[in-house]
Amino acid sequence: YIRVTTGLSDANYIEIKDFKHFIEEEKAGNPYNCVFSIKVKSGLFAGYANACEADYKEVKKLAEKLDELINFKISEFTFTEISYGNSISFIADKFGHIKIKGNIIHDGDMMTHSLKFEFIAEQTVFSDFITALRNL
């Protein structure tokens, strides 16, 4: 798995787990060529979105945009997976803080379980996360 935390503790984090990239599907033009899970812990709440899907190009774009974000080239970016619409937004301020917020839905029980979350992280914690995204 790969994880981004607030840098202070594990009280808040996002993990991308069980990532699989199907190269033949990507070559065939199928945008549903990656599957993964997203796990979020925000304060006392936690959620898990399984069966997430995305185009590999969008995963690489996430790494590129996060790199631009921590280098003050852009101020906001949202990643949305295409299966259930789980989304994570990254919003930077001019002081090096990044607000991470989003909504994830668990694929089960007729998608009745969801977690809306928001927390602040320092831009310095993103370097390893970006490297891990690029290495997926």
C-alpha positions, 0 to 999 in steps of 0.5 A: 500500500501507499499512504499519505499522512498528516506527518504528525501521527497516523490520526489522519491518512489516505492509503491506496491499497491492492493496486492492480494495473491491467496493461492489456486492458489499457492497450485495448483502450479500456479506461477501467484498467486499474483496480484498487482500494482507498482507505481513509482515517480522519480523526476518530472516523475511518472508511474503506472504498473497495472496487475502485477503478481508474485509467492508469493515465489518471493515476499518473496524472494524480502524481504529476498534479500533486507534484505541481501542487507541492511546488506551488504551480497549482492550488487545487486538484481533485482525483475521482475514480470512475467506478463509484465516483469516490473523490479526493481533493487536494487544496494548497494554501500559500503556507505549505498546508494542504487540505485533503478532503473527499468522499468515499463509498464502500461497495457493499450493503447497496453503497449505504456506507460513506465517509466524508472527510477533511484534514490538513497535511504539510506539503513535506509528507507528499514526496514519498507518496508521489514517488510511490504513485509514480512507481505503481 
